[in-house]
């Protein structure tokens, strides 16, 4: 399942650089997570790095984007291939 950032976000800027998939960007008022890029850090880390570093615990699972660990791994592999191709 992808993650999302709630209105409790204080724009502390720690989640964006922690995301290995560049899924986090600044929205109109708070940071946002692109569900097409969020793998919950599957393939990179044991737990989502945005959650590890978030000081206000405002990054829950996104119920609108349920995904299994297998689906998250497939997304990770796709994103990794895209990155390799763009750097070739």
C-alpha atoms as an extended CHARMM CRD file, in Angstrom:
* protein
*
        88  EXT
         1         1  UNK       CA              0.0000000000        0.0000000000        0.0000000000  PROA      1               0.0000000000
         2         2  UNK       CA              1.3520000000        3.4250000000       -0.8090000000  PROA      2               0.0000000000
         3         3  UNK       CA              1.7110000000        6.0030000000        1.9190000000  PROA      3               0.0000000000
         4         4  UNK       CA              0.3700000000        9.5390000000        2.1410000000  PROA      4               0.0000000000
         5         5  UNK       CA              1.1150000000       12.6430000000        4.1620000000  PROA      5               0.0000000000
         6         6  UNK       CA             -1.6250000000       14.1070000000        6.3450000000  PROA      6               0.0000000000
         7         7  UNK       CA             -2.4100000000       17.7240000000        7.1820000000  PROA      7               0.0000000000
         8         8  UNK       CA             -0.3860000000       17.3400000000       10.3890000000  PROA      8               0.0000000000
         9         9  UNK       CA              2.7660000000       17.7300000000        8.2430000000  PROA      9               0.0000000000
        10        10  UNK       CA              4.9650000000       20.5680000000        9.5240000000  PROA      10              0.0000000000
        11        11  UNK       CA              7.0590000000       20.8380000000        6.3150000000  PROA      11              0.0000000000
        12        12  UNK       CA             10.2440000000       19.9580000000        8.1790000000  PROA      12              0.0000000000
        13        13  UNK       CA             11.8850000000       18.7970000000        4.9210000000  PROA      13              0.0000000000
        14        14  UNK       CA             13.2600000000       15.4850000000        6.2370000000  PROA      14              0.0000000000
        15        15  UNK       CA             11.0470000000       13.0770000000        4.2800000000  PROA      15              0.0000000000
        16        16  UNK       CA             11.8380000000       14.2590000000        0.7550000000  PROA      16              0.0000000000
        17        17  UNK       CA             15.5880000000       13.5040000000        0.7570000000  PROA      17              0.0000000000
        18        18  UNK       CA             15.0000000000       10.2550000000        2.7010000000  PROA      18              0.0000000000
        19        19  UNK       CA             12.8330000000        8.7750000000       -0.0850000000  PROA      19              0.0000000000
        20        20  UNK       CA             14.9170000000        6.5110000000       -2.3580000000  PROA      20              0.0000000000
        21        21  UNK       CA             12.2620000000        6.6200000000       -5.1090000000  PROA      21              0.0000000000
        22        22  UNK       CA             11.8250000000       10.3920000000       -5.3380000000  PROA      22              0.0000000000
        23        23  UNK       CA              8.1430000000        9.8200000000       -4.5410000000  PROA      23              0.0000000000
        24        24  UNK       CA              7.8980000000       12.8070000000       -2.1850000000  PROA      24              0.0000000000
        25        25  UNK       CA              7.5490000000       16.3520000000       -3.4850000000  PROA      25              0.0000000000
        26        26  UNK       CA              6.2840000000       19.6300000000       -2.1120000000  PROA      26              0.0000000000
        27        27  UNK       CA              2.6090000000       20.1640000000       -2.8390000000  PROA      27              0.0000000000
        28        28  UNK       CA              0.6990000000       23.4490000000       -2.6340000000  PROA      28              0.0000000000
        29        29  UNK       CA              0.8310000000       23.4860000000        1.1890000000  PROA      29              0.0000000000
        30        30  UNK       CA              2.4670000000       20.2840000000        2.4450000000  PROA      30              0.0000000000
        31        31  UNK       CA              4.5770000000       17.4820000000        1.0410000000  PROA      31              0.0000000000
        32        32  UNK       CA              2.8380000000       14.8010000000       -0.9810000000  PROA      32              0.0000000000
        33        33  UNK       CA              3.6550000000       11.2250000000       -1.9350000000  PROA      33              0.0000000000
        34        34  UNK       CA              3.1950000000       10.0050000000       -5.5100000000  PROA      34              0.0000000000
        35        35  UNK       CA              1.5580000000        6.5620000000       -5.1550000000  PROA      35              0.0000000000
        36        36  UNK       CA              2.9980000000        5.5180000000       -8.5240000000  PROA      36              0.0000000000
        37        37  UNK       CA              6.5190000000        5.9170000000       -7.0920000000  PROA      37              0.0000000000
        38        38  UNK       CA              5.9890000000        4.8940000000       -3.4520000000  PROA      38              0.0000000000
        39        39  UNK       CA              7.1780000000        1.3610000000       -2.6690000000  PROA      39              0.0000000000
        40        40  UNK       CA              7.2110000000        1.8550000000        1.1230000000  PROA      40              0.0000000000
        41        41  UNK       CA             10.9820000000        1.4760000000        0.6040000000  PROA      41              0.0000000000
        42        42  UNK       CA             10.5570000000       -2.2010000000       -0.3780000000  PROA      42              0.0000000000
        43        43  UNK       CA             13.7430000000       -3.1210000000       -2.2410000000  PROA      43              0.0000000000
        44        44  UNK       CA             15.7360000000       -0.4010000000       -0.4850000000  PROA      44              0.0000000000
        45        45  UNK       CA             15.1150000000       -0.6040000000        3.2810000000  PROA      45              0.0000000000
        46        46  UNK       CA             13.2510000000       -2.7140000000        5.8470000000  PROA      46              0.0000000000
        47        47  UNK       CA             10.8600000000        0.1310000000        6.6860000000  PROA      47              0.0000000000
        48        48  UNK       CA              9.6700000000        3.3300000000        5.0010000000  PROA      48              0.0000000000
        49        49  UNK       CA             12.3470000000        5.9470000000        5.5460000000  PROA      49              0.0000000000
        50        50  UNK       CA              9.8840000000        8.8390000000        5.4940000000  PROA      50              0.0000000000
        51        51  UNK       CA              8.2170000000        7.3130000000        8.5420000000  PROA      51              0.0000000000
        52        52  UNK       CA             11.5510000000        6.6730000000       10.2530000000  PROA      52              0.0000000000
        53        53  UNK       CA             12.5440000000       10.3310000000       10.0280000000  PROA      53              0.0000000000
        54        54  UNK       CA              9.1310000000       12.0490000000       10.3470000000  PROA      54              0.0000000000
        55        55  UNK       CA              9.0550000000       13.8750000000       13.6910000000  PROA      55              0.0000000000
        56        56  UNK       CA              5.2430000000       14.1810000000       13.8150000000  PROA      56              0.0000000000
        57        57  UNK       CA              4.1370000000       10.7130000000       12.6340000000  PROA      57              0.0000000000
        58        58  UNK       CA              1.9330000000       12.0370000000        9.8240000000  PROA      58              0.0000000000
        59        59  UNK       CA              2.5380000000        9.3440000000        7.1710000000  PROA      59              0.0000000000
        60        60  UNK       CA             -0.0540000000        6.5450000000        7.3530000000  PROA      60              0.0000000000
        61        61  UNK       CA             -0.9400000000        3.9120000000        4.7690000000  PROA      61              0.0000000000
        62        62  UNK       CA             -3.0140000000        5.2480000000        1.8970000000  PROA      62              0.0000000000
        63        63  UNK       CA             -6.2810000000        3.2640000000        1.8860000000  PROA      63              0.0000000000
        64        64  UNK       CA             -6.9220000000        4.4130000000       -1.6870000000  PROA      64              0.0000000000
        65        65  UNK       CA             -3.8250000000        2.5400000000       -2.9160000000  PROA      65              0.0000000000
        66        66  UNK       CA             -3.7190000000       -0.9520000000       -1.3630000000  PROA      66              0.0000000000
        67        67  UNK       CA             -0.7360000000       -2.9930000000       -2.5600000000  PROA      67              0.0000000000
        68        68  UNK       CA              0.8480000000       -6.2530000000       -1.4650000000  PROA      68              0.0000000000
        69        69  UNK       CA              4.5460000000       -6.5750000000       -0.6950000000  PROA      69              0.0000000000
        70        70  UNK       CA              4.8790000000       -8.4430000000       -4.0110000000  PROA      70              0.0000000000
        71        71  UNK       CA              3.2510000000       -5.5520000000       -5.8900000000  PROA      71              0.0000000000
        72        72  UNK       CA              5.5410000000       -3.0790000000       -4.1220000000  PROA      72              0.0000000000
        73        73  UNK       CA              8.5710000000       -5.1870000000       -5.1340000000  PROA      73              0.0000000000
        74        74  UNK       CA              7.3980000000       -5.2200000000       -8.7560000000  PROA      74              0.0000000000
        75        75  UNK       CA              7.0520000000       -1.4300000000       -8.6370000000  PROA      75              0.0000000000
        76        76  UNK       CA             10.5680000000       -1.1670000000       -7.1490000000  PROA      76              0.0000000000
        77        77  UNK       CA             11.9660000000       -3.3140000000       -9.9820000000  PROA      77              0.0000000000
        78        78  UNK       CA             10.1650000000       -1.1850000000      -12.5940000000  PROA      78              0.0000000000
        79        79  UNK       CA             11.4400000000        2.0530000000      -11.0780000000  PROA      79              0.0000000000
        80        80  UNK       CA             14.9700000000        0.6380000000      -10.8610000000  PROA      80              0.0000000000
        81        81  UNK       CA             14.8970000000       -0.3220000000      -14.5410000000  PROA      81              0.0000000000
        82        82  UNK       CA             13.6060000000        3.1500000000      -15.4900000000  PROA      82              0.0000000000
        83        83  UNK       CA             16.4340000000        4.7590000000      -13.5400000000  PROA      83              0.0000000000
        84        84  UNK       CA             19.0470000000        2.5160000000      -15.1590000000  PROA      84              0.0000000000
        85        85  UNK       CA             17.7230000000        3.2980000000      -18.6510000000  PROA      85              0.0000000000
        86        86  UNK       CA             17.6580000000        7.0550000000      -18.0160000000  PROA      86              0.0000000000
        87        87  UNK       CA             21.2770000000        6.9630000000      -16.8160000000  PROA      87              0.0000000000
        88        88  UNK       CA             22.4910000000        4.9550000000      -19.8390000000  PROA      88              0.0000000000
